[in-house]
Amino acid sequence: MEPMENQDMEVDHDKKRSIAIPGEIIKTGKEYLPGDGTRREGDSIVSSRFGLQDEFGRFIRVIPLSGVYIPRKGNLVIGKVMDITFNGWIIDIGGPYSSFLMINEYPKYIESDDLDSYIAIGDLVLCKVFRTKRKGVDLTMKSRGLGKIDDGMIIQINSNKVPRVIGKEGSMINLIKDSTKCDITVGQNGVIWIKGNSVEDELFAKKAILFVVERSYIQGLTDAVKKYLDEEKGAKK
Amino acid sequence: MSYTKRFDGRKFDEARKMTAEVGVIPNADGSAKFSFGDTIAIAAVYGPKTLHPQHMQNPQTGILRCNYDMLSFSVSERKKPGPNRRSQEISKIIEWALSPTLDLEEFPNTVVDVHIMIIQANASTRCAGINAAAMALAQAGVPMKDLVSSISIGKLDKQLVVDVSKEEEDYKEGEGATDMAMTFLSNSQNLVALQLDGKIPPATLKEAIKLGKEATKKVHELQVRALKEFLEKKH
């Protein structure tokens, strides 16, 4: 499957962090620089989001743990086709703006009066964000592994939990994939596509992912998940 | 006879028992509950999302839209459901009280919807609503400059009191009851909204604002604690 694109959200979760509240002064000193979710006010770095504080060299940032999905360039997303226009499809990927898949971003040439025979309204598609504009997002399907989804199972989680489900360099998701023998694709918008040999396998993978989401704040989660997967498997046999 | 002792035995600068909880509505992007004694408000935040109708969109910034409503079972005499003059006015006031905290320039043409429901009313409902909404906005991950905290200050005859109850609101003796709902930014302590219902001399108003500033510090402490507890619970 496609490599997971989560570089922009790579976070070490096994580090203890304190919580940031909007308006709270995180650090005082000219040597610190404001990163995502923070701003400078005089000498201090003030949080403008609710989340966890993180220091990254001189940068101070706040990692949000809730809220809507904000698309970024290069994100792999799963969306639902809402409408068809004369030159493409309007796709709902969550988040504040609608997104658009242009006809020439489809992997092969199609006539513009023939759009719905390739992708119809209500279909689910795996796409990549290739441009974020002021008033929306443009998607592309021209990459290996992208396309219409027509089998398997779809689940939705909060997009802020996606980095945790994937794990460091994909460790968490690979663990679940190996254990459940399912193919799992995690969209950065929180939509997850699970495809296994049987519905039982898929349901098992779903349960494992929801296990991760519910416990996404605990430390040493990978080991907990490993134990959980082994126990569940043992119970089945 | 002047008002020398409060009906429920509180001190004059003492609010009713306050509780706060974050994340009470799983389907909302952010939600919270706040109560002053018997007054309970819940707030749900959705967005930022594309704003419809389109003519309301602002291409320079996202906007805030508030909806305050008392549920029909929240008062002893059943309230006719749906918006009315009072709830529309309060919705607008809450919008003004909350918008100085938000920073929606990153999200042009969008709206953040805040729904405030009063599930049990015993005066100071708008204050409870604002306090709940501030926490819900924080949980929704909306960029914010600061939190807001709100409290009602009353003047019963000549006595100033913090956090007016329904019984006190209906006080008729002497100069009668005046009640003020005031909202402050938590860090800078700037006054962002003030409503006054009744009569008050200018000097007393200044005193009332000072009292309100002091009282909202406790509200803010509780809001911060509730937000932190919400994350720590999961740690």
Interface residues (C-beta under 8 A of the other chain):
Chain A: I19 I21 P22 G23 E24 G37 S48 R49 F50 G51 L52 P64 L65 S66 G67 V68 P96 Y97 S98 R134 K135 N160 R215 S216 Y217 I218
Chain B: D29 G30 G47 P48 K49 T50 G62 T101 D103 F107 P108 N109 T110 A138 Q139 A140 G141 V142 P143 M144 K145 D146 L147 L185 S186 N187 V224 L227 K228 L231 E232 K234 H235
